[in-house]
């Protein structure tokens, strides 16, 4: 048996069939709107004087986790953190990754 899924875009302004999703951003917020050809053209024409006078901005810096994951403590530092955690009554395993909240508490205490 075959399944066919179709996505129908509805124009967000007039409720008719849309032809494309237009993306734009202003004041640090990105937007998407599904528009038919006429409404997409009207949006681009309305923004044209501003776009032609503007300069391109650098891509925004991603928030949250940095690429490559969090920095892990070295082996020497790990044993030091484990000893500190045990001395302060925190539950920490003998091997493996040290929970990030324990590392953060250790660093805050230093």
C-alpha positions as CSV (number, residue, x, y, z in Angstrom):
1,X,0.0,0.0,0.0
2,X,1.3,3.5,-0.8
3,X,0.7,6.7,1.1
4,X,0.8,10.1,-0.5
5,X,1.0,13.2,1.7
6,X,0.3,16.6,0.2
7,X,0.9,19.9,1.9
8,X,-1.5,22.7,1.0
9,X,-0.4,26.2,1.7
10,X,-3.1,28.6,2.7
11,X,-2.4,32.3,2.2
12,X,-2.2,33.9,5.6
13,X,-3.7,37.2,4.4
14,X,-6.7,36.2,2.2
15,X,-7.3,32.5,3.0
16,X,-6.8,31.4,-0.6
17,X,-4.2,29.0,-1.9
18,X,-0.6,30.2,-1.2
19,X,2.3,29.5,-3.5
20,X,5.2,30.1,-1.2
21,X,6.4,30.7,2.4
22,X,8.2,34.0,2.7
23,X,10.6,34.5,5.6
24,X,11.6,37.9,7.0
25,X,12.9,39.4,10.2
26,X,12.6,42.7,12.0
27,X,13.7,43.9,15.4
28,X,15.4,40.6,16.1
29,X,12.4,38.4,15.5
30,X,12.1,36.1,12.5
31,X,8.8,35.5,10.8
32,X,7.3,33.2,8.1
33,X,4.1,33.8,6.2
34,X,2.4,31.7,3.5
35,X,1.4,33.9,0.5
36,X,0.1,33.7,-3.0
37,X,2.1,35.2,-5.8
38,X,0.3,38.6,-5.6
39,X,0.7,39.0,-1.8
40,X,4.3,37.9,-1.9
41,X,5.1,40.5,-4.6
42,X,3.2,43.2,-2.6
43,X,5.3,42.3,0.5
44,X,8.6,42.4,-1.4
45,X,7.6,45.7,-3.1
46,X,6.6,47.3,0.3
47,X,10.0,46.2,1.8
48,X,12.1,47.1,-1.2
49,X,13.0,50.7,-0.3
50,X,14.1,49.5,3.1
51,X,16.0,46.5,1.9
52,X,17.8,48.5,-0.8
53,X,19.0,51.0,1.8
54,X,19.9,48.5,4.4
55,X,23.1,46.5,5.0
56,X,23.2,42.8,5.5
57,X,23.7,41.8,9.2
58,X,25.9,39.0,10.4
59,X,24.1,35.9,11.3
60,X,22.9,36.0,14.9
61,X,24.9,34.1,17.5
62,X,23.2,30.9,18.4
63,X,22.0,30.7,22.0
64,X,22.2,27.7,24.2
65,X,24.7,24.9,23.7
66,X,27.9,25.6,21.9
67,X,29.0,23.3,19.1
68,X,30.9,20.3,20.3
69,X,29.1,20.1,23.6
70,X,30.2,21.3,27.0
71,X,33.8,21.4,28.0
72,X,34.7,18.4,30.0
73,X,37.2,18.6,32.8
74,X,40.6,16.9,32.4
75,X,41.3,13.6,34.1
76,X,43.4,15.3,36.8
77,X,40.6,17.9,37.3
78,X,38.0,15.1,37.4
79,X,39.6,13.4,40.3
80,X,39.9,16.7,42.1
81,X,36.2,17.5,41.5
82,X,35.2,14.0,42.6
83,X,37.2,14.4,45.9
84,X,35.6,17.8,46.4
85,X,32.1,16.5,45.8
86,X,32.5,13.6,48.2
87,X,33.9,15.9,50.9
88,X,30.8,18.1,50.5
89,X,28.4,15.1,50.6
90,X,27.5,15.1,46.9
91,X,26.7,11.8,45.2
92,X,29.3,11.4,42.5
93,X,30.3,8.2,40.6
94,X,33.8,6.8,40.7
95,X,34.0,6.6,36.9
96,X,32.5,8.3,33.9
97,X,31.1,11.7,33.3
98,X,30.6,14.0,36.2
99,X,27.2,15.7,36.3
100,X,27.3,19.2,35.0
101,X,25.6,20.6,38.2
102,X,28.4,19.1,40.3
103,X,31.1,20.7,38.0
104,X,29.2,24.0,38.2
105,X,29.1,23.8,42.0
106,X,32.8,23.0,42.2
107,X,33.7,25.9,39.9
108,X,31.5,28.3,41.9
109,X,33.3,27.2,45.1
110,X,36.8,27.9,43.7
